[in-house]
Amino acid sequence: MCTHTPPCPAADATDARRACVVGLHDRHGWRLLCNGVILLEDGDAVRPDGTKLGPRPDAAPASRRQDLAWLPDGRRGYLRFAALGDSATYGLGDADRNGRWRGWARLLASAISRDHNVSLCNLAVAGSTVGDVRRDQLAGALAHRPHLASLIVGLNDTVRSTWEPTALRADLLRCAEQLSDQGALLLTVKFHDHARVFGLRGGLGRRLRDRINVLNQVYDEVHDRHGGLRVDLSAHPGVYDREFWSVDRLHPSELGHRALAHEFTDLLHDAGLAFTAPGLELDGVDTGPWHSVRWMLSEGVPWLGRRALDLGPALARNWVYTRGEHLSRQLPPPATPAAGPLGLDRG
């Protein structure tokens, strides 16, 4: 029985291959998925009842989007990929064998480069807000003239005391508009409930959840105006599982980064870009418990302290306001002063 949250698709579902991998047997050429499906290295898949799912087409020519004239048509092509965002796109949480941060964008670019020539310009900076991306990353991305442009940012805004949804919307729409007008295919997401990842309850959790909902509404507008490819993180199997996240629960683990790279791979295949999907086998640095403890002491705890100071004042103001309203409903109404002899209120 599946224990992942959200649950994995059933073996007879059309998206059965999206289930979480629970058994790696790459030396023998197969993997076991949570729903019992066996995924073979040649792309075939077998259900528990022995029936075949059949190979997933990398990109059927008929599925090519006519508005993406740059897509290579059955041959090795060349594409430019600009990645804008914060620490998730920078790669925190996924270190390669040399100890360098890698992340989903580099995993995706590396997979595409096996079949096409790729120029990746990763402009993401840890801690960036939407305003930072507009000021410090957008110009560099436009100079790269990307065919693909990922624009995944905003969670840092949701935990800042400087939260300003009007400015966030204007900055995000400006980035999306300029990238799209230049011809880039936008890669965006619908964010999950990160308060649930943190285990936040009560007022702090509600405040963070409300802000993420606002952020997702802006991304809805981006997608409605400019299209592109959008991954719904909240629907990904296992996104709320502990293994999906690093020890800090701030950044995806290598598993989480690879899952996001695979989600965009599926969407790019459907759009008509043919390339071999990135591997699912974890090959990054096994940091171990002591590395995790050192990281939490040097980076994680200070970050949480800064964010607590950011959200704290806003939460306090909200608490005072709501408690004031609650008390005002419980107190009896003030007595009306008696009128004086000439009809004047007693002062």
Secondary structure, 3 states (H helix, E strand, C coil): CCCCCCCCCCCCCCCHHHCCEEEEEHHHCEEEECCCCEEECCCCEECCCCCECCCCCCCCHHHCCCCCCCCCCCCCCEEEEEEEECHHHHCCCCECCCCCECHHHHHHHHHHHCCCEEEEEECCCCCCCHHHHHHHHHHHHHHHCCCEEEEECCHHHHCCCCCCHHHHHHHHHHHHHHHHHCCCEEEEEECCCHHHHHCCCHHHHHHHHHHHHHHHHHHHHHHHHHCCEEEEHHHCCCCCCHHHECCCCCCECHHHHHHHHHHHHHHHHHHCCCCCCCCCCCCCCCCHHHHHHHHHHHHHHHHHHHHHHHHHHHHHHHHHHHHHHHHHHHCCCCCCCCECCCCCECC
